[in-house]
Amino acid sequence: MTIRDLSLQHKPLGKLLQRSDTGGAGQFQLSQEQIQFFREHGYLSGVRILHDDQVEILRQELSQLADPLHNENELFYEFHSNESSDPDTVLFHALGAWRIAPGFHDLLWNRRFTVRASQLLDGPVRFWHDQLFCKPAHHGGVVAWHQDYSYWTRTKPLAHLTCWIALDDSTRENGCLQYIAGSHRWPDLPITGLAGDMDAINAVLSQEQRTQFESPVAVELKKGEASFHHPRLVHGSFANHSNHNTA
Ligand SMILES: O=C(O)CCC(=O)C(=O)O
């Protein structure tokens, strides 16, 4: 069977954006207060990116993509059914869904994302990569504290951001994203691991930096909402202790 690589298609293809917002970019623009908040704290959360029916399209695609036997999985840049280094927990992590599934492909043209990203970057938007994280109920693994840019230093100058979109309601109980506000002003930190010891980053922090981990910001989101963060903002997420799988 021929495998179709959607990354070669430079326009939206499917139904994700069909009934989406029309009209000028103005309606999607962040306020000056929101932009200022991002600059000061290194993140901006609670930004609606998807309607419920769009979330449903992506969730259906995800249920197929997560199958290790899915015949187009070879297009993923990385695919880990379980990246956790703790044998008792599971962290599904995969990069490159946009090459395989039309909804994840078309998401990149969603102006609720592109207009806001351009404002926060203060310039044009180029796509770097997507990634999926899923944690099963009760034994979902952690994502250890890290800066995204530690993984991206080969791309310069630093002009990146991450947009984290919830496909389930994201709560403290199910392991929502957590930020160390203001840490985007710290220098680049070395890689200390993504899916093992939550606190491995401690080994490379100063005493003053360590004290800031006493008050992380838990980013609780409704499904379809997003949080933007600066590439040097330290973030991570704890295990999923709820009764539901999360993405
Ligand atoms: O979903 C998570 O817990 C971590 C996600 C992450 O590291 C990121 O989006 O940069």
Ligand as a Chemical Component Dictionary entry (heavy atoms), coordinates in Angstrom:
data_LIG
# 
_chem_comp.id                   LIG 
_chem_comp.type                 NON-POLYMER 
_chem_comp.pdbx_formal_charge   0 
_chem_comp.three_letter_code    LIG 
# 
loop_
_chem_comp_atom.comp_id 
_chem_comp_atom.atom_id 
_chem_comp_atom.alt_atom_id 
_chem_comp_atom.type_symbol 
_chem_comp_atom.charge 
_chem_comp_atom.model_Cartn_x 
_chem_comp_atom.model_Cartn_y 
_chem_comp_atom.model_Cartn_z 
_chem_comp_atom.pdbx_ordinal 
LIG O1 O1 O 0 2.746 17.325 28.044 1  
LIG C1 C1 C 0 3.694 17.404 28.819 2  
LIG O2 O2 O 0 3.635 17.017 29.943 3  
LIG C2 C2 C 0 4.976 18.044 28.402 4  
LIG C3 C3 C 0 4.884 18.711 27.118 5  
LIG C4 C4 C 0 6.121 19.393 26.736 6  
LIG O3 O3 O 0 7.177 19.156 27.232 7  
LIG C5 C5 C 0 6.020 20.429 25.729 8  
LIG O4 O4 O 0 4.946 20.591 25.146 9  
LIG O5 O5 O 0 7.022 21.114 25.490 10 
# 
loop_
_chem_comp_bond.comp_id 
_chem_comp_bond.atom_id_1 
_chem_comp_bond.atom_id_2 
_chem_comp_bond.value_order 
_chem_comp_bond.pdbx_ordinal 
LIG O1 C1 DOUB 1 
LIG C1 O2 SING 2 
LIG C1 C2 SING 3 
LIG C2 C3 SING 4 
LIG C3 C4 SING 5 
LIG C4 O3 DOUB 6 
LIG C4 C5 SING 7 
LIG C5 O4 DOUB 8 
LIG C5 O5 SING 9 
# 
